[in-house]
């Protein structure tokens, strides 16, 4: 492929992209939120049971405190906090 052919094909592609870009953008705006909602649902699906267990354990500790329950609760909360901080760090990296 010579330089002239390459430049001409790029020019044609750029013109074509300019024409179809609004349609692609509209399609993305329609479909991407669904994918993001699915991502959120998957995150919630796996974290919510852990949170529910921790809330139950917290209620149990208020009624009948034990050292074992306190330890398990602290470990669970620390694990959730560590994961949340990891996600926040990744968000910062993605936005940088």
Secondary structure, 3 states (H helix, E strand, C coil): CCHHHHHHHHHHHHHHHHHHHHHHHHHHHHHHHHHHHHHHHHHHHHHHHHHHHHHHHHHHHHHCCCHHHHHHHHHHHHHHHHHHHHHHHHHHHHHC
